[in-house]
């Protein structure tokens, strides 16, 4: 019994086996998908009341969020105004400090430099004796 198989027959057999394998895998995948969908359906049925409650509360949550956002925006406007007032106060204080520095401290510094010179002009140095240091 010498049976010869041609290349075409071999390719046909291999493609048939591959096709059957793909169909088996596809069938198993569809079975798994069906199980997953039925599990999801059971979960949704068990939690239907909770889902309805959540869906009914969404508009309330959105309106509350909108009110909070509006209040926060209003408060941010007030805070922005307060920050501008603080900036102006700081600028005024810095300007006042600069004026004080230029008008009072610098002349006083110059006066303090002149005082030792005047003191040295009007005071006589005592001659030091042999025993005094």
Contact map, one row per residue, 1 for C-alpha under 8 A:
1110000000000000000000000000000000000000000000000000000000000000000000000000000000000000000000000000000000000000000000000000000000000
1111000000000000000000000000000000000000000000000000000000000000000000000000000000000000000000000000000000000000000000000000000000000
1111100000000000000000000000000000000000000000000000000000000000000000000000000000000000000000000000000000000000000000000000000000000
0111110000000000000000000000000000000000000000000000000000000000000000000000000000000000000000000000000000000000000000000000000000000
0011111011000000000000000000000000000000000000000000000000000000000000000000000000000000000000000000000000000000000000000000000000000
0001111111000000000000000000000000000000000000000000000000000000000000000000000000000000000000000000000000000000000000000000000000000
0000111111100000000000000000000000000000000000000000000000000000000000000000000000000000000000000000000000000000000000000000000000000
0000011111110000000000000000000000000000000000000000000000000000000000000000000000000000000000000000000000000000000000000000000000000
0000111111111000000000000000000000000000000000000000000000000000000000000000000000000000000000000000000000000000000000000000000000000
0000111111111100000000000000000000000000000000000000000000000000000000000000000000000000000000000000000000000000000000000000000000000
0000001111111110000000000000000000000000000000000000000000000000000000000000000000000000000000000000000000000000000000000000000000000
0000000111111111000000000000000000000000000000000000000000000000000000000000000000000000000000000000000000000000000000000000000000000
0000000011111111100000000000000000000000000000000000000000000000000000000000000000000000000000000000000000000000000000000000000000000
0000000001111111110000000000000000000000000000000000000000000000000000000000000000000000000000000000000000000000000000000000000000000
0000000000111111111000000000000000000000000000000000000000000000000000000000000000000000000000000000000000000000000000000000000000000
0000000000011111111100000000000000000000000000000000000000000000000000000000000000000000000000000000000000000000000000000000000000000
0000000000001111111110000000000000000000000000000000000000000000000000000000000000000000000000000000000000000000000000000000000000000
0000000000000111111111000000000000000000000000000000000000000000000000000000000000000000000000000000000000000000000000000000000000000
0000000000000011111111100000000000000000000000000000000000000000000000000000000000000000000000000000000000000000000000000000000000000
0000000000000001111111110000000000000000000000000000000000000000000000000000000000000000000000000000000000000000000000000000000000000
0000000000000000111111111000000000000000000000000000000000000000000000000000000000000000000000000000000000000000000000000000000000000
0000000000000000011111111100000000000000000000000000000000000000000000000000000000000000000000000000000000000000000000000000000000000
0000000000000000001111111110000000000000000000000000000000000000000000000000000000000000000000000000000000000000000000000000000000000
0000000000000000000111111111000000000000000000000000000000000000000000000000000000000000000000000000000000000000000000000000000000000
0000000000000000000011111111100000000000000000000000000000000000000000000000000000000000000000000000000000000000000000000000000000000
0000000000000000000001111111110000000000000000000000000000000000000000000000000000000000000000000000000000000000000000000000000000000
0000000000000000000000111111111000000000000000000000000000000000000000000000000000000000000000000000000000000000000000000000000000000
0000000000000000000000011111111100000000000000000000000000000000000000000000000000000000000000000000000000000000000000000000000000000
0000000000000000000000001111111110000000000000000000000000000000000000000000000000000000000000000000000000000000000000000000000000000
0000000000000000000000000111111111000000000000000000000000000000000000000000000000000000000000000000000000000000000000000000000000000
0000000000000000000000000011111111100000000000000000000000000000000000000000000000000000000000000000000000000000000000000000000000000
0000000000000000000000000001111111110000000000000000000000000000000000000000000000000000000000000000000000000000000000000000000000000
0000000000000000000000000000111111111000000000000000000000000000000000000000000000000000000000000000000000000000000000000000000000000
0000000000000000000000000000011111111100000000000000000000000000000000000000000000000000000000000000000000000000000000000000000000000
0000000000000000000000000000001111111110000000000000000000000000000000000000000000000000000000000000000000000000000000000000000000000
0000000000000000000000000000000111111111000000000000000000000000000000000000000000000000000000000000000000000000000000000000000000000
0000000000000000000000000000000011111111100000000000000000000000000000000000000000000000000000000000000000000000000000000000000000000
0000000000000000000000000000000001111111110000000000000000000000000000000000000000000000000000000000000000000000000000000000000000000
0000000000000000000000000000000000111111111000000000000000000000000000000000000000000000000000000000000000000000000000000000000000000
0000000000000000000000000000000000011111111100000000000000000000000000000000000000000000000000000000000000000000000000000000000000000
0000000000000000000000000000000000001111111110000000000000000000000000000000000000000000000000000000000000000000000000000000000000000
0000000000000000000000000000000000000111111111000000000000000000000000000000000000000000000000000000000000000000000000000000000000000
0000000000000000000000000000000000000011111111100000000000000000000000000000000000000000000000000000000000000000000000000000000000000
0000000000000000000000000000000000000001111111110000000000000000000000000000000000000000000000000000000000000000000000000000000000000
0000000000000000000000000000000000000000111111110000000000000000000000000000000000000000000000000000000000000000000000000000000000000
0000000000000000000000000000000000000000011111111000000000000000000000000000000000000000000000000000000000000000000000000000000000000
0000000000000000000000000000000000000000001111111110000000000000000000000000000000000000000000000000000000000000000000000000000000000
0000000000000000000000000000000000000000000111111111000000000000000000000000000000000000000000000000000000000000000000000000000000000
0000000000000000000000000000000000000000000001111111100000000000000000000000000000000000000000000000000000000000000000000000000000000
0000000000000000000000000000000000000000000000111111110000000000000000000000000000000000000000000000000000000000000000000000000000000
0000000000000000000000000000000000000000000000111111111000000000000000000000000000000000000000000000000000000000000000000000000000000
0000000000000000000000000000000000000000000000011111111100000000000000000000000000000000000000000000000000000000000000000000000000000
0000000000000000000000000000000000000000000000001111111110000000000000000000000000000000000000000000000000000000000000000000000000000
0000000000000000000000000000000000000000000000000111111111000000000000000000000000000000000000000000000000000000000000000000000000000
0000000000000000000000000000000000000000000000000011111111100000000000000000000000000000000000000000000000000000000000000000000000000
0000000000000000000000000000000000000000000000000001111111110000000000000000000000000000000000000000000000000000000000000000000000000
0000000000000000000000000000000000000000000000000000111111111000000000000000000000000000000000000000000000000000000000000000000000000
0000000000000000000000000000000000000000000000000000011111111100000000000000000000000000000000000000000000000000000000000000000000000
0000000000000000000000000000000000000000000000000000001111111110000000000000000000000000000000000000000000000000000000000000000000000
0000000000000000000000000000000000000000000000000000000111111111000000000000000000000000000000000000000000000000000000000000000000000
0000000000000000000000000000000000000000000000000000000011111111100000000000000000000000000000000000000000000000000000000000000000000
0000000000000000000000000000000000000000000000000000000001111111110000000000000000000000000000000000000000000000000000000000000000000
0000000000000000000000000000000000000000000000000000000000111111111000000000000000000000000000000000000000000000000000000000000000000
0000000000000000000000000000000000000000000000000000000000011111111100000000000000000000000000000000000000000000000000000000000000000
0000000000000000000000000000000000000000000000000000000000001111111110000000000000000000000000000000000000000000000000000000000000000
0000000000000000000000000000000000000000000000000000000000000111111111000000000000000000000000000000000000000000000000000000000000000
0000000000000000000000000000000000000000000000000000000000000011111111100000000000000000000000000000000000000000000000000000000000000
0000000000000000000000000000000000000000000000000000000000000001111111110000000000000000000000000000000000000000000000000000000000000
0000000000000000000000000000000000000000000000000000000000000000111111111000000000000000000000000000000000000000000000000000000000000
0000000000000000000000000000000000000000000000000000000000000000011111111100000000000000000000000000000000000000000000000000000000000
0000000000000000000000000000000000000000000000000000000000000000001111111110000000000000000000000000000000000000000000000000000000000
0000000000000000000000000000000000000000000000000000000000000000000111111111000000000000000000000000000000000000000000000000000000000
0000000000000000000000000000000000000000000000000000000000000000000011111111100000000000000000000000000000000000000000000000000000000
0000000000000000000000000000000000000000000000000000000000000000000001111111110000000000000000000000000000000000000000000000000000000
0000000000000000000000000000000000000000000000000000000000000000000000111111111000000000000000000000000000000000000000000000000000000
0000000000000000000000000000000000000000000000000000000000000000000000011111111100000000000000000000000000000000000000000000000000000
0000000000000000000000000000000000000000000000000000000000000000000000001111111110000000000000000000000000000000000000000000000000000
0000000000000000000000000000000000000000000000000000000000000000000000000111111111000000000000000000000000000000000000000000000000000
0000000000000000000000000000000000000000000000000000000000000000000000000011111111100000000000000000000000000000000000000000000000000
0000000000000000000000000000000000000000000000000000000000000000000000000001111111110000000000000000000000000000000000000000000000000
0000000000000000000000000000000000000000000000000000000000000000000000000000111111111000000000000000000000000000000000000000000000000
0000000000000000000000000000000000000000000000000000000000000000000000000000011111111100000000000000000000000000000000000000000000000
0000000000000000000000000000000000000000000000000000000000000000000000000000001111111110000000000000000000000000000000000000000000000
0000000000000000000000000000000000000000000000000000000000000000000000000000000111111111000000000000000000000000000000000000000000000
0000000000000000000000000000000000000000000000000000000000000000000000000000000011111111100000000000000000000000000000000000000000000
0000000000000000000000000000000000000000000000000000000000000000000000000000000001111111110000000000000000000000000000000000000000000
0000000000000000000000000000000000000000000000000000000000000000000000000000000000111111111000000000000000000000000000000000000000000
0000000000000000000000000000000000000000000000000000000000000000000000000000000000011111111100000000000000000000000000000000000000000
0000000000000000000000000000000000000000000000000000000000000000000000000000000000001111111110000000000000000000000000000000000000000
0000000000000000000000000000000000000000000000000000000000000000000000000000000000000111111111000000000000000000000000000000000000000
0000000000000000000000000000000000000000000000000000000000000000000000000000000000000011111111100000000000000000000000000000000000000
0000000000000000000000000000000000000000000000000000000000000000000000000000000000000001111111110000000000000000000000000000000000000
0000000000000000000000000000000000000000000000000000000000000000000000000000000000000000111111111000000000000000000000000000000000000
0000000000000000000000000000000000000000000000000000000000000000000000000000000000000000011111111100000000000000000000000000000000000
0000000000000000000000000000000000000000000000000000000000000000000000000000000000000000001111111110000000000000000000000000000000000
0000000000000000000000000000000000000000000000000000000000000000000000000000000000000000000111111111000000000000000000000000000000000
0000000000000000000000000000000000000000000000000000000000000000000000000000000000000000000011111111100000000000000000000000000000000
0000000000000000000000000000000000000000000000000000000000000000000000000000000000000000000001111111110000000000000000000000000000000
0000000000000000000000000000000000000000000000000000000000000000000000000000000000000000000000111111111000000000000000000000000000000
0000000000000000000000000000000000000000000000000000000000000000000000000000000000000000000000011111111110000000000000000000000000000
0000000000000000000000000000000000000000000000000000000000000000000000000000000000000000000000001111111111000000000000000000000000000
0000000000000000000000000000000000000000000000000000000000000000000000000000000000000000000000000111111111100000000000000000000000000
0000000000000000000000000000000000000000000000000000000000000000000000000000000000000000000000000011111111100000000000000000000000000
0000000000000000000000000000000000000000000000000000000000000000000000000000000000000000000000000001111111110000000000000000000000000
0000000000000000000000000000000000000000000000000000000000000000000000000000000000000000000000000001111111111000000000000000000000000
0000000000000000000000000000000000000000000000000000000000000000000000000000000000000000000000000000111111111100000000000000000000000
0000000000000000000000000000000000000000000000000000000000000000000000000000000000000000000000000000011111111110000000000000000000000
0000000000000000000000000000000000000000000000000000000000000000000000000000000000000000000000000000000111111111000000000000000000000
0000000000000000000000000000000000000000000000000000000000000000000000000000000000000000000000000000000011111111100000000000000000000
0000000000000000000000000000000000000000000000000000000000000000000000000000000000000000000000000000000001111111110000000000000000000
0000000000000000000000000000000000000000000000000000000000000000000000000000000000000000000000000000000000111111111000000000000000000
0000000000000000000000000000000000000000000000000000000000000000000000000000000000000000000000000000000000011111111100000000000000000
0000000000000000000000000000000000000000000000000000000000000000000000000000000000000000000000000000000000001111111110000000000000000
0000000000000000000000000000000000000000000000000000000000000000000000000000000000000000000000000000000000000111111111000000000000000
0000000000000000000000000000000000000000000000000000000000000000000000000000000000000000000000000000000000000011111111100000000000000
0000000000000000000000000000000000000000000000000000000000000000000000000000000000000000000000000000000000000001111111110000000000000
0000000000000000000000000000000000000000000000000000000000000000000000000000000000000000000000000000000000000000111111111000000000000
0000000000000000000000000000000000000000000000000000000000000000000000000000000000000000000000000000000000000000011111111100000000000
0000000000000000000000000000000000000000000000000000000000000000000000000000000000000000000000000000000000000000001111111110000000000
0000000000000000000000000000000000000000000000000000000000000000000000000000000000000000000000000000000000000000000111111111000000000
0000000000000000000000000000000000000000000000000000000000000000000000000000000000000000000000000000000000000000000011111111000000000
0000000000000000000000000000000000000000000000000000000000000000000000000000000000000000000000000000000000000000000001111111000000000
0000000000000000000000000000000000000000000000000000000000000000000000000000000000000000000000000000000000000000000000111111100000000
0000000000000000000000000000000000000000000000000000000000000000000000000000000000000000000000000000000000000000000000011111110000000
0000000000000000000000000000000000000000000000000000000000000000000000000000000000000000000000000000000000000000000000000011111000000
0000000000000000000000000000000000000000000000000000000000000000000000000000000000000000000000000000000000000000000000000001111100000
0000000000000000000000000000000000000000000000000000000000000000000000000000000000000000000000000000000000000000000000000000111110000
0000000000000000000000000000000000000000000000000000000000000000000000000000000000000000000000000000000000000000000000000000011111011
0000000000000000000000000000000000000000000000000000000000000000000000000000000000000000000000000000000000000000000000000000001111111
0000000000000000000000000000000000000000000000000000000000000000000000000000000000000000000000000000000000000000000000000000000111111
0000000000000000000000000000000000000000000000000000000000000000000000000000000000000000000000000000000000000000000000000000000011111
0000000000000000000000000000000000000000000000000000000000000000000000000000000000000000000000000000000000000000000000000000000111111
0000000000000000000000000000000000000000000000000000000000000000000000000000000000000000000000000000000000000000000000000000000111111
